[in-house]
């Protein structure tokens, strides 16, 4: 139900985490 939303959050969060130097596998 919220898998697509999570996928979008993962892609955006992953980009932000990459900038912050966090784990790109964990958008949370």
C-alpha atoms as a printed R data frame, in Angstrom:
   type eleno elety resid chain resno      x      y      z
1  ATOM     1    CA   UNK     A     1  0.000  0.000  0.000
2  ATOM     2    CA   UNK     A     2  2.801  2.423  0.896
3  ATOM     3    CA   UNK     A     3  5.555  0.558 -0.934
4  ATOM     4    CA   UNK     A     4  5.629  3.029 -3.848
5  ATOM     5    CA   UNK     A     5  5.704  5.944 -1.429
6  ATOM     6    CA   UNK     A     6  8.565  4.296  0.443
7  ATOM     7    CA   UNK     A     7 10.397  3.708 -2.826
8  ATOM     8    CA   UNK     A     8 10.116  7.408 -3.658
9  ATOM     9    CA   UNK     A     9 11.234  8.332 -0.158
10 ATOM    10    CA   UNK     A    10 14.097  5.879 -0.476
11 ATOM    11    CA   UNK     A    11 15.279  7.425 -3.741
12 ATOM    12    CA   UNK     A    12 15.057 10.975 -2.398
13 ATOM    13    CA   UNK     A    13 16.259 10.068  1.094
14 ATOM    14    CA   UNK     A    14 19.065  8.010 -0.424
15 ATOM    15    CA   UNK     A    15 20.219 11.065 -2.351
16 ATOM    16    CA   UNK     A    16 20.101 13.200  0.805
17 ATOM    17    CA   UNK     A    17 21.826 10.537  2.898
18 ATOM    18    CA   UNK     A    18 24.564 10.254  0.249
19 ATOM    19    CA   UNK     A    19 25.132 13.987  0.615
20 ATOM    20    CA   UNK     A    20 25.203 13.698  4.402
21 ATOM    21    CA   UNK     A    21 27.454 10.657  4.183
22 ATOM    22    CA   UNK     A    22 24.906  8.345  5.791
23 ATOM    23    CA   UNK     A    23 23.955  4.872  4.588
24 ATOM    24    CA   UNK     A    24 22.167  5.154  1.212
25 ATOM    25    CA   UNK     A    25 20.471  1.825  1.957
26 ATOM    26    CA   UNK     A    26 18.632  3.303  4.935
27 ATOM    27    CA   UNK     A    27 16.473  6.292  3.945
28 ATOM    28    CA   UNK     A    28 15.038  6.445  7.465
